[in-house]
């Protein structure tokens, strides 16, 4: 079987190659045979025996008289010098080709002359003038009948032009003198390249119109299919074959319009010659580039893309010269690139034949193998047709071929093969898409079936959990502790919520299969709403949200009782989830026998453009897909609307405004009385209320580490609190990003943050990024809680600034281990910082001590009382130093002020009136905590380097104010100031011999998040140092964060 297939494919390939061989032979044979026997001899063509009406037109081929370097209009012009003597040259032919004028230079000028003897006089004749390079004038019997460009004997007056045309005239005599002045100074060769054709006016016009019609038809064919292929690419950008084929056809259309019959030049006779011919060159070689890219796109095995890019480098270079150099310069080396173009086309043709022969050995399935071979055959046909086009065009251009049939057949053949090839590819892609779609639909049905069965399997254990927890809560023996009862409430609430989700999933599967059974009765909407609110009241834990049922008792609707509760449950749960504070209110209105139940909340609202989208399948209710890519479940509102429609009602967003709230409207048929006894309720109201609400915080003491847990699901918070209850941690919780930011400002020191990725008012990753702008990785570790553990999701959390991650549902031991490791790492880092700061403090203290002792010693010889006073101040200073714990990162502002006063007293005792010091401290700031010895060095710098470096007395001031949540400390002097270069070094953190410990103070301030240090100085006017230290309310007054 495989042998027979290979034989058939080989035979089909051979037949296609034979067809194209016959086609090529049919194109070239008429041109080489030349059926016309008349030819000019020695400048004379005898047509006296020719019948134009019967035999048609005649080509004026043969030996023409040629006058080199002369511009003549008639035979009588010129003299008899040897230089003016004529020679005979073949027309059509080129000046440097294989004709009798082969020794003529390629660039220059001359005059062609032919004497035509007609069968009779009085004929209305036409003359078809093809390509004459690169400018000419046509004279018939001494009268100018046409031309293109401006021929001249020198390049200065020469203007190129090479546009075909027809010349029509009346032959009064029985002979014609045809004179053509030709000049070429900007192309590789010149002369009359195409033969002139003489015939009756009607016949010449008919032939011209036929040729132009063919060319215009081919242009339209190329343009239409080019635009069509580009349109397909716009619809499917994955298939580059459509792009390259469309571009190739458009570029080939441009080249064809500028070459052959030169349709573009005929339509735009005033267009600049340089522009038109540069476009022709660019389109010729640009189309080759796109063609090879097309082959690489549809058949990479034939020509890999990297190899194609390498092979195209010469074309890129030539196109650059076309754009930069004048036409006459870049055409001088055009022929090697034309030959290279032919060679590449032959190589690709050979590669296609090779692949076609080797295709049966490829390790692919039978269908794929046959399709690959068929595509290769079509590609081979397109490549052969294009090669025919290129060969015909090149040979016609060099006067080696006198027929353009190959160009037209080549274009049609390429377009046909290429379009069929791409159409087959699209057909197979569409068939594959249909096959995959059918497979996906089947897989979806299997998924629904699995979901339905799994949901049914979950119902029984969930109901067992709910009933067991309920039975234990109703046990009145008193054996359960308060904490155990709270946890049982959590189990019952969570299992109830999960039961509702399982019910939604079962109904979703039934709705898809259209087998959901409804039992319509008269249902009291007020009672149904009471039950739903009771079930969902546990969701309010920690939220300042009020639930209120304003539906009047006795408001009956015609509906399935359990399905009505299910809809109300989804609507109220959705409202609670997206309401941070305020209320969720249920109301009812009777409108023409139909009852509309409203669920209104004061939550975040829905954007106008998304009011219908929230009811879409797997759409998050109020929000949309977060930036971090974590979607919500999104089936509640979808199922609710479907159920409402099944009960002959509707569900819609009646009103919503972002930031204000939302009102959902559920409309159902009204019922005057109960139509049947009520069904057994899905959920019964609780028989007892909770003695105490479940707490959302744990307090172990001031020394314990504090953890902030951020999650919008209270049940998740309760689980974490239960895990952390036996651990020595304080736990603070937040139900939103906004609440978390507030807790960070009001809850004192936070040592660790555990944040859920999905939050109602923003992403947990956004919170993480915001915290990283204020706290380093060690100052405030962050643990991301996520339901996804794919590498890209974990990397997303780390890029946001998380220290670690934990996946939901939580594994207790793993979570506690991660928390312990992060807190231990933070504790070790803080100890290291404290010891380093103690070392820095030890560097600062001796500096002042030495200066103070020197002052006391000096006063012992002159003033004993002063020496005693200074010793008192010094003892006060030393007492402060000895009482300070060097491992502590902060000290009270009051102690720091006492140290400053002691120092200033000593300096004033030494220098008297040269120092004027005053301070202004806002009342109530004395208990604020600041880094020890962070203010006194600045006062010392102000005195020693500010005042002592100036002449006369000076003033130093200390002003401390509360600025919102920060304390502003300003130390100013009117001394000598700091040179700009030195100030720049100080601000850059470089150590400076003259700045007493500023680098050390900056180091200590970096341990306080939100603190800053700025120095402003002006030579001769003084220096101002400003410190900003963050504050917060605490038990002992104002305290540093």
N, C-alpha and C positions, 0 to 999 in steps of 0.2 A: 504493500500500500504506500509506504513512504517512498519507495523507488519510483512508483508511478507518478506520485505528486511531483517529485523532483524532475521527472522527465517532462511532465506537462509544463511546469514552470520554465524549464530550459527552452522548450519549444516556443512558449509565449514570448520569452525574451528575444529569441532569435527572430521571430516574426516582426516584433516591434522594431528591432534594429534594421531588418530588411526593408520595412516600410519607410523608415527615415532615409535609408540609402537610396531607395527609388525616388523619394521626394527630392533629395539633394541632386541626384542625377537629372531629374526632370527640371529642376531650377537652372542648373548650369548648362545643360546641353543646348537649349535654344540660344543662349548667349554666345556660346563658343561656335555654334554652327553658322551663325550669321547668314540667314537665307537671302538677304539682299545682295545681288550680284553687281549692281552699279557702284562705281567708286570713282572719285575724282583722280585725274592723272595730270601731273604737272600744272596744278592750279586750275584745271578746267573739268567741270562735270557736265556731261552731255545727256540731257533729259528730253531730247527731241522725240524720242520714240516712247516716252512715258505718258500713260494716261492717268492723271491724278484722280479723276472721277471713278475709274474702275480699279486701278491698282493701288490707290491710296497714297499716303504720304511717303516721302523718301528721306533717308538720313544723308546729310551732306558729309559723308565720310570719305577719306582718301587723302591724296596729296594736295595740300594747300600751299599757296605761295606765302612765304614768311619773310618779313623785313625786320631784321634784328635791330633794336635800339631806335626805331623810327615810329612816328605817329602819323600815318597816312590815312587819307579819306578816299582817294582814288588812285588809279594806276599812274595817272599823269604827274602826280607830285613826285618830287625828289629828282636826283640827277643820275649821273652814270658812273659815279666813283665805285671803286671796288667794294668799299664799305657799305654802299647802298644796294649792291647787287642782291637779289633775292635768293633764298634757298627754298627747298621743298620739304615740308614736314607733315607727318601723319596727324590727322585729326579724326577722332579724339586722341589726345596724347599729352604728355607733360614735357617740359623743357629739359628735364634731367632724366627722363625715362628711356625705355628701349625703342626709341623711334629714330627717324633720320635726323632729328635735332637733338639727339642725346648729348651732344657735346656742348649744348647751350647752358649757360649758368642758370641756376634755379631762380635767381632774383634778377629782375631787369624789366625790360619792356620790348615791345615789338608790335608789328601789324600783320594780321592774317588776311589773305585775299583769296577769294574763290570766284571764278566766272562760271555761272550756271546758264546753260543754253536750254531755253524752254521750248515746249512743243508748239506754243502759239503765244501771241501777245494778248493783252487785255484780261489777264487772269487776276482774280482776287485771292491773294495768297497769304499764308501765315507762316511764321517761323518760330519754332519752339527753341528757346535759348536756355540750356541747362547750366551746369556749374562751369564758370569761367573764373580762374583764380588770377588776381584777387580783385581786379577792377577792369572794366572794359566799356567801350562804346561800340555800338553796332550801326554801320552805315549800309544802306542798300541803294545802289545807283547814285552814290554821292549824297544821299539824304539820311540824316540821323534818325534812326527808327527805335533806338532803345539803348539801355546801358545800366550799369550798376557800379557805384563808386565813381572815382575820378582817376583814370589812367594818366600817367605822366612819364616822361623820360628820366625823372629823378625822384628820389623819395620825398623831397620837400613838398612838392605839389601833389603827391600821390595821396588819395583817400580810398581806403579799401571798401569793397562791397561785392557781395556774391549771392545775389538773389535771382532765382529763375523767373522768367517772364515769357510772354508771347508778344511777338511783333507782327502787326497786320498791315499790309500795303497793297497797292494796285500796280501790277506789272504792265506798264504801257508798251514795253518792247518785248521782243522774244528772247531776251537774255537779262540776267541779273549779275551785277557786280556786288558781291557780299564782302564787306571789309569790316574786320573786328580789331580794334585797338585794345591791346592787352598789356597790363602792367602788374607786377608782383614784387613787393618789397617786405612782406611780413609773414610769408608762409614758406614751407620747406620746398615747394615746387610750384610752378605756374603753368599757364597755358589753358587751352580749351580741353577740359577734362571730360565733359560729356558731349556727345555728338549732337549737332544742330539738326532739326527735322523740318523739312519744307513740305507744305501741303496746302490744299484748299482751306479757306478760312473756316468753313463749317467743320471740316474734319479735324483741323488743329484744335479748335475750341472744344470739340467733343472729346478728343483725347486728353486735353488738359483737365477738363472738368472730371473726366473719369479718374484720372490719377489723383487729383485733389480730393475727390469724393472718397476714394479708397483710403487716403491718408487721414482725412478727417474722421472717417468711420473707425479706423484703428485707434486714433487719438481718443475718441469717445469711449471706445471699448476699454482702453487702458485706464482712463480717468474714472469711469464708472466702477470697474472692478477694483481699482485702487482705493476709491472712497469706501466701497463695500467692505473690503478687507480691513481697512482702518476702523470702520464702524464696528466690525466684529471684535476687534482688539479692544475698543473702548468698553464693550460689554463684558469681555473676559480678558483681563490684562495678564493672565497667566500664560497665554499662548503667544509667544513672541513671533511665531510663524506668520500670524495674521498681520502683525505690525510690519515686519520686514517685507512681506509680499506686497502689502499695500504701498509702502514707500518705494519699492522697486518699480511697480507699475507706474506710479506717478512720475518718478524720475525718468523712466523709459519713455513715457508720454512727452515729457519736456524735451528730451533729446530728439525724439522723432519729429516733434513740431519744429525744431530748429535745424534739422538736417533733411536729407532727401528732398522733398518738394518745398521745404522751408515755409511751412504754413504760417509760422509766427512772424517771419520777416515780411511775408506778403500782407498780413493783417496789420503789422506795425512798421510801415516803411520808414518812418522817421526815428525809429529806435536806434540808439548808438550801436555802431558795429562792434566795438570793444565789449560792451555789455552782453550783447546777444551771443557772441562767440565764446566769451568766458562762461556763460551759462551752459552753452552746448558742451564745452569741455568738462565742466564740473558735473553735469548730469551724466555724461558718458562714463566717467570713472567713478562717480558717486554711486551710480546704479550697480556697478560691479562690486563695490564694497557691500552694499545692502544685499545683493544677490548671494554673496558668500556667507553673510550673516544669516540669511534665510536658510541656506543649506545646513549651516551649523545648528540652527534652531530645530529644524524638522528631522534632520538625520545626523545627529552628533557622531554616530559611528563612521559616517563617510568623511566628515571633516570636523574634528574637535574644535571647540571655540577658541582655545588658547592658540592652536596652530593657525586658525584663521586670522586671529589678531596679528600674529607674527607675519603671515603672508601678505597682509594688507598694509604693512608699513610703507612699502614703496608708493602705493596709491595715496596714502595720507601725505607723503612728501610732495608728490606731483600736484595734488590739490592745493597745497600751500603755495606752490609756485604759480598756479593759475590765479590765485587770489592776489598775489603780491606783484608778480612781474607782468609787463605788457604782453599782449597777445603774440606779437612777433618774436618774443624771446622764449616763452615757455613752449611754443610749438616746435622749436628747433630740436628738442629732444623728446618729442611725443612718440615717435615710432617704437623705441624700445619698450615703452609702457604698453603700447598696443600689442606688441608681440608677447609681453608678459601676461597681458589679459587673456590672449588666446591660449597660452600655455597653461594658465590656471584652469581655464574652462576644460581643456583636454584632460588635465590631471583629475579634476573632479568627476569628469565623465568616466575615466578609468576606475576611480575609486568606487563609483556607484556600481559598475559592472562587477568589480571584485566582491563588493558586499552582497550583490545579488546572487553570485555563485556560492558564496560562503554562508548565506542566510540559513539554508537547511541544516547546517551543523550547529546553529545557535541553540543554547539550552533554554528554550521557551516552549510553552504549550503549543498544540497544533493550531488553534485559532490565532494566537498571537503571531506564530511563524508565518502563516498565510497572509495575515494583514500586513506584516512588515514587508513581505515580498511584493505585495500589490502596491504598497506605498513607494517602495524602491523603484518599481517599474514606472509608475507615474512620474516620479522625480527624475528618472532617467529620460523619459520623454520630454519633460520640461527643459532639462539641461541640453538635450540634443537640439531641440527647437531653438534655444537661445544661442547655441553654437552656430547653427545655420544662419541665424540673424547676424551674428558678429562677423562671420566669414563673408557673407554676401555684402554687408555694409563696407567692410574693409576693401574687398576686391573691387567693388564699384567705385569706391573713393580713389583707388589707384589705377583706374581705367583697365583693370584686368577682367572685368565682368561688366556686361552692358544690360543686365536685367536686375530689377529690384523686386522680383517676385519672391525671392528667398527672404527678404526682410519682412514682407507682409505675412507670408506663411509662417515664419519663425515666431512673429508676435502672436498670431492666432494660436499656434501650437503651444507656446509657453503659457499663455493665459488659460487655455483649455486644460492643460495638464495640471498647472498649479492650482487652479480653482477646484478641479475635481479632487486633487490630493487633499486640500484643506477642508473641502466639504466632507470627504470621507472621515477625516480626523474628527471634525465636529460631530458627525453622525455617530462615530464609535464612542466619543466622549459622552454624547447624550444617552446612548444606549447603556454605557457603563453607569451613568448617573441614575438612570431608571432602575438598573439592577441593584445598585447600592441603596436606592430609595426603598425598593421593595424589601431588601434585607433589613434595613433600618426599621421599617414598619413592622416587620415580623418580630424583630428584636424588641421593639416597643411593646408589642402585644404580650410577648413573654415577660417583659419587665412588669407590665400591669398585672399579669397573672401572679407573678412572684410577689408583687407588692400586696395584692389582695390576700393571698394565702398567708403571707408573713403577718399582715395586720390582724387577720383572724386568729393566728396563733398567739399574738401578743395580748388580745383582749382578755383571755381567761386569766393569765397570771396577774394582769393589771387589776382586774376586778377583785381577784383574791387579795392582793396587797391592800387595795382600798378598803375592802370589807374587814380585813383583819385589823388594820389600823383603827377603823371606826369602832370595832368591837372592843379593842383595848382602851380607847378613849372613853367609852361608855361604862367601863368597869368602875364601879363605885366603892371598891374595897379599900382604896387609898394606898395601894402598894406602889403606885408609880410616883416618882418624884416630879417636881415641876419641870426640870430640864428634860426628863424622859417624855413627859407629855408634850412639851414643845417640839421635840424631835418627831414624835408621832404625828403631830399636826403637819409638820413639814413633809413627812412621807405621804400622808393622805393628800395634801394639796398638790404635791408633785405628781403623784400617780393619777389624780383626777385630771390634771392638765395633760398628761401624756395620753390618758384615755380619750380625751377630746381630739388630740392630734391623730391618734390611731383611727378614730371614727371618721375624721376628715379624709384620711388616706383611703379608707374603705369606700367612702362615698365617691371619692374621685375616680376610683377604678370602676365603680358601678355606673357613674354618669357617663364614662367613656364607652361602656358597653351597653348603655341605655337599658339597664335592668334595675334601676333604683325604684323601690316600691314605697309609695307615700299613702298615708292613711289620714285623710282630711276629716277634721272635726272642728267643733267650735271651741276655741282655746281662749282662756282669759289671759290677755297679754300682760296685765299687771302682775299676776301670779308668776308667769314665766319670767318676767323681768326680775322679780324678787329672788327667785331661785338662782338666776345667773349672777346677780350682784353678790349673793352670799358665797357662791363658788369662787368668785374672783376677788373677794375682799383681801385674801392673803397677798395678792399682788401689790397691795398698797403699802406694804411694810417699808417704812422709812421715807415714803413719799407724801408730801403735803397735798394730797388729792382727795376730794370728797366725791363719793358715789351717791346719787340720789335718783330714786324712782318716782317720777311725777305722773305716771300713767294712772288714770282714774280706775279704781276697781270696777269690774263689770265691763271692761272694754274687750269685746270678743272679736276674734278674727277667725276666718275659715282657713285652717292650715293644719299641717301635721305637727302635733304638739312637740315631739322630740326635735323635729327639724327647725321649728321656730326657736327653741332654746339654743340649738346649735348656731343658728344665724346670729342671735343676740349675743351669745358667748363670744363669737369671733369679732363682732363689732365692738363690744365693750372691752375685750382684751386688747384689741388694736388701739382703742382710744386711751386706755391706761398706759400702754407701752410708749405712746408718743406724747404723753402729757407729763411735764415735769412738776407742775403745780397748778392748782385750780380745781376744776370739777369735771365730772362726767355725769350728764343728766339725761334721763330717758323720758320722753314725752310722747303723747299720741294726739292725733287729730282725725276727725271724721269728715270725709269729703265725698258727698254723693254716694254713700254706701260703701266706700272703700276707706279702710283704716291705714293711716300713715304713722308708723312708729319712728320717732327721731332719736338718734343717739348723738348728742352734742358734747364736744369736749373743748377745753381751752388750751389745746396742745400746739404743736409746731405748725400745723396746717399743711395744705397740699398746694403746690404750684398750679396755676390755671391749666397749663398744658399737660398735666399729668393726672387729671381727675378721672379719666377713663383708663389710663394705664394701670392704676392701682388694682383694677379688677382683672388684669391679665394673669395668665397662668405663670406661676413661679415668679411673681413680681413682689418686691418688698412693699408692704402696705403703704406707708406714708413717705418713705424715702426712695432712694434709687441705689443702684450699685455704687458702693463706696469706691473711693480712689484706690484703696488697697486691694480691691477686687474680691471682697468677701460678700456674697449675696445672702439674702435672707431666705426663709423657707418659702413664703409667698404663695400659699394655697388657700388660706382662710377666706379672704374676700372673694376669690374666684369661685370657690365652692358655694359661698353664701349667695352670690348672685345667681348661680345655676339653680340652687334650691328654691330661691324666691321665684324664679321664672317657672319652675316646675309646679309651684303652688299658685300659678296665675297672678303673680305679683311682679314687683320690680325692686331693684336696689340700686341706688345712685348716690353720688355726692351732691347734696342739694346746695350746700354753701361751704366755702372754705377760703381762708385767707392766711397766707404764710405768717407765722408769728402770733396769730390771734386765735385760731381754732378751726374746727371742722364740724359739720353737721351732716350725718348720714341719714338718708330717708329710705325706710323699708315700707313699701306699700303692699297691702294684702286685702283680699275681699273681706268685708265685714260679715259678722254673723250675729243675729239677734239673740238666739238662745243656743244652748249646747245641742248639737245634732246627735250626739251619742255619748255614752259614759266616757269619762276621761281615761286615757291610756295610762299604763303604769309609767311612772316618771323615770326618766333616765337617771337623774340625780335628785335625791331628796334633800330638803333643807336640813341643816345640822340641828340636832336636838339640843346642843349646848354651845355656849359661846366659850371662847378661850379665856382662861383666867387671866393670863398675861400675854401680851404680844411678844413675839420672838424678838430678842434684842439684835441690833445690827452693829454692836460694838463690844469689844472686850477690853477691860482695863486691868492690867497686872501691877502697875506701879510706875513711878517716875523713872526708875532706873532701867526698866525693860525697854527693849527696842520697839519702835512704833512702826506698824505696817499699814499702809493705805491700800485698800482693795477697791478697785473701780470696776463695776459690772452693772448692767442695766437689768439683770434678772435677779430678783431677790432670792430665788431658790439657789442660784449659784453662790450668792453671798452666804446663805445659811450653811451650805456644804463646806465652804472654806472656814467659816467660823467654827464649825464642829471639828474640823481637822486641827485648827490652831488653838482650840480651847485648852488642851493639856500642855501647850507650849508657853514659855515665859515671854509672851509678846503682848503688847498693846495693839489692838486692831481697830482701825477707823475705816468706815466704808463710804462709798459714794456711788450713786445710781446714774451719774452722767458725767461728761467731761467738765461741764461748767461747775458742778458740785465738787468735783475733784480739785479743780483749781482753787475754789473757795476753801476747801478743807486744808490745802497746803498752806494757806495764809493764816488760818485760825486755829489749827490743831497743834501748834508747837512744832517741835522737831519731828520730821518724818524720816525714818531710816531706810525704808524700802517701799516701792510702789509695785503692786500687782495689778495690771490693767488688761481688760478684755479688748480684743481687736475691734469688735463691732459694738458701737454705742449709738443711742438714738440721736444725739446732737452732734455727732462727729466721730471720726475714727480714733481708736486707741493709739494708732500710729501717729496721728496728728498731735495727740496729747504728749506722746513720747518725744516728738520733735520739739514741741514747745518747752518741755522740761529741760531738754538738753541745751537750750539756749541760756538757761539759768544755772544748771547744775552739771557737774562733771560726772563721768561714769562711776567714780568712787564716792563723790559727795552724796549722790542719790541713785542707788542701783534701781533698775527697772526690770521687772519680770513680765514678759508678754504672755498672755493666755490666748491660745488660738485653737480653732477646730481643725486647722490645716497644718500638716507637717511636711509638705513638699519642700524640697530645697529652695525653690524660688520664693516661697512664702516665708520661710525662716530667714532667708537673706534679706527680704524686705523689712522684717522686724529689726534685724541688726543694723541695717542702713539707717533706720529711723532713730537709732540710739539705744536700743535695748541691750541689757547685759546678758540676758538669758531668756529662754522661752520654755513654756510648758504647754502640753496639748490637752485639750478637753476630750473626754471626761478625765478628771484629775486622778492620777495614781498617788494616793496619800503619801507613801514613803518617799517617792521621787520628788514630790512637791516640797515636802519638809526638808529634804536634803538640799534642794536648790536654794531654798530660803536661808537655811543655815549657812551654806557656803558663801552666799552673797553678803550676809551680815558679818560673818567672820572676816571676810576680805576687807570690808569697810572698816571694821574695828582695828585690824592690824594697820591699815593705812593711816587712820586717825592717830594711833599711837606713834607711828613713825613721824608724822607731822608735828606732834607735840614735842617729841624729843629734839627734832631739828629746830623748832622755835625756841626751846630752852637753851640750846646752844647759841642761837643768835642773840637771845637776851643776855647771856653771859658775855657776849662780845660788846654789848652796849654799856652795861653797868660800870665796869672799871673806868671807862672814859670820863664819866662825870665824877666818879669818886676821886680820881687823881687830881682833877681841877679843884674840887672842894677842899681837899686836904692841903693843897698848896696855899689856898687863900687863908685857911685857919692858921697855918704856920706863920704866914707873913704878919697876921694881926697879933700873934702872941708877942711880938717884939714891939709893937706900937700901941695897941689898944686891947687890953685884957678883957674888958666887958664885951667888946665886939667879938673877940675870939670865943668867949663863952657862948654868946648868942649863936654864932655860926656853928659851934659844936652841938648846940641844942637842935638847930635845924638839920645838921648832918645826922644826928642820932635818929631824928624823926624819919629821915630818908632811909637810913639803914634798917630801921625797924620795918618799914614798908617792904624793903627788899627781902628781908629775912622771912617775913610772914607770907610772901607770895610763893605759891607752888608753881615751880617752873614747868611742870607738865600740864598745867591748866592753860587753855587757849584763850580765856577771857578773864577780865577783872572789872570791878565796878568803876564807873566814871569818877565817883567820889574819891577813891584811892588815887587815881591818876591825877586828879586836881590837887590833892595834898602833896604829892611828889613835885608837881610844878611849882606850888607855892614855896616849898622848901628850897628848891633850886633858885627861884627868883630872889628870895630873901638873901641867900648867900651871895648872889651876884650883885644885888643892890648894896649890900654891906660893903662889898669890895670896891664898887665903882661909883657909888653915890648917885648924884643927880644925872649922870650920863644915861641911866636906864629909867624909862618911864613905862611901867607895865600896868595894864588894866584888863579885867575880864568881865564878861557878861554871859551868865549861864541861865538858860530858861529853867524856871522852877519845875521840879518833878523829874528832871533828867538824871538826878544823882545816882539812882539805882540802875541806870543803863549799863550794860556790859560791853566792854571794848577790849581789844587785844592789849595786854599789859605793855607798858612803856612804848605806846604808839604815839603819844602826844608830846611828852617831855622832850624828846630829841628834836622835834621841830621848834619848840620854844628856845632850846639851847642854840640851835642853828641860827634862829632869828637874832639872838643877842650877840653871839660870838662872831658870826660872819655877816650879819646885817648891820648892827649898830657899831661894832668896834672897828669896822672898815670904813666908817665915815667920820667926818669931823663933827664935833659937838655932840649934843644929846640926841637921843632917839626914842621912839615909842614902839612897844610891842603889845598887840592886843590879842585876846582869845575870846571868840564869840561862838557859843554853842546854841543851836536852835533845832526844834523839831520841825521837819518838813514832810508832812504826810506820814508815811510809814518809814521814814528815814530820819537819821540824826545828822545834821550838818555841823561840822567843826571847821572854823576858819581861824588860822593863825597868821597874822599880818604884821609886817614891820615897815618902817619908812627908811630903811638902811640903804646900803650901797647897791643892792640888787645882784643878780647872777648873770654873768656873761652868757650870751645865747648859745655858744658852742658847749659850754659846761652844762647849761640847763638841758640841752638836747641829750647829752650823755646820761644825765640823771633820770630824765623821763623815759629813756630807753632801757633803764634798769641796770646800767653799767655802774660798777663800784667806783666811787670817787673819794679820794683821800680827804677832801674837805667836807663832804656831806656825812654827818654823823649818823650812820645806821639807816639812811633812807631806803637802801636796797633791802635791808632786813625787815623794815616796817612794811614795805610793799609785799614782801614774801608772806608776812602774817596776814595782811589784808586779803590776800588771794584765797585764804581758807574760809572767808566769810562771803557767801554768794550775794551778789548785788552790791558789794562795797566798791568804792572807787577812790582814787587819789589824783589830784590835779595840782599843778604848780604854775603860777603866773608871776613873772618877774620882769622888771624894767630897770635898766641901769640908772642909778642915781635917784630912783623913786621908791624902790622897795620891792618886797616879795610877799605874795599871798599864797598860802597852802590851804587847800580845801579837801576835807575828807568827808565822804558820804558813807554812813554805816546804817544798814537796814535794821529796823526795830519792829517789834510786835508786842501786843498786849500779853502780859504774863501775870503770875501770882505775885511777883515782887516788884511790880511797876513795869517800866519799859525795859524790855530785854532784847538782846540781839538774837536774830534768827539762828 
